[in-house]
Amino acid sequence: MRAVVFERFGEPAEVREVPDPVAAPHGVVVRVEATGVCRSDWHGWMGHDPDIVLPHVPGHELAGVVAEVGADVRGRRVGDRVTVPFVCACGRCASCAAGDQQVCERQTQPGFTHWGSFAEYVALDHADVNLVAVPDDMEFTTAAGLGCRFATAYRAVVQQGRVAAGEFVAVHGCGGVGLSAVMIAAAAGARVVAVDVSAGALELARSFGAVACVDARGVADVAEAVRKATGGGAHLSLDALGSAVTCAASVGGLRRRGRHVQVGLLAEDPVVPMGRAVALELELIGSHGMAAHAYPGMLELVRGGVVRPDLLVTSVIGLDDAPGALAAMGSGAAGAGATVVTPFV
């Protein structure tokens, strides 16, 4: 099959022929119809993930059709339209038994613990636990984002962040996850303040329901700008980018007893203003994707048109353009919205 491969961290990837994957007894092989380009893929390419062994094929945000089924799989068949959370749970550990598959103790992650979906085919583990059916009327370019950007934002805003109608919600970083969070929070009746350095990203955020936008390039103190825009601070704030600057600004922009949710992955642990967290009794919460069993509620909102993940896709490219799109995620050259790769087009 054709796949995007890199031999060294931070150096250009290339498309080449590699061996086809083989399904594990508990797993499947999926023909990749669409796969998103995510900042997490860029982190992996840069060497920020200790699980990656070179040479490597990135990609974890995917949708496609089951092409091969392992001998022990009972609930899936060849031809099924599926997506998958970026955390593939084992289904047997204590966390899985508690329903917390997103923090499985023996998790695997396509594009990190093994070769991923910047390819024509990808192997996925523990199919009966992890695969999510894609509705027949949903485009694969839309469904690809449900495995990471949209489901991650949904859980961060709704389940971890406990968003409520009328609250102020600040979203720091309006890439794929951040714009998803804007859309989901606005649909829940929250008043969203979007923060980014890209005019294009902020324009999209406004079109998805943000009531105010903060251009981080144009203010000396982002946290103060958020507090001003929200009349004293956000009730809920998300760092959807993942940097020391955005994390600190998210915490700093909260009002008393506000909730910060860290969504974006961080290359290294930042300095967090814990004095403020103590004095204002802030909650600091991590959010790590969403388990497959939690997808039905989100899918109902999508099918009902309450939220529109299809609108997040602003660029569709072929596999040959994926290496450049991957590198652009860290350079500021990536366009607003989400880029999706279609390997067979």
Secondary structure, DSSP 8 states (H G I E B T S, - for coil): -EEEEBSSTTS--EEEE-------TT-EEEEEEEEE--HHHHHHHHT--TT--SSB----EEEEEEEEE-TT--S--TT-EEE--SSB--S-SHHHHTT-GGG-TT-B-BTTTB--SSBSEEEES-HHHH-EE--TTS-HHHHGGGGTHHHHHHIIIIIIS---TT-EEEEE--SHHHHHHHHHHHHTT-EEEEEES-HHHHHHHHHTTEEEEEETTS-S-HHHHHHHHTTS-EEEEEE-S--HHHHHHHHHTEEEEEEEEE-S--SS-----HHHHHHTT-EEEE-----GGGHHHHHHHHHTTSS-GGGGEEEEE-GGGHHHHHHHTTTT-S-SSEEEE-TT-
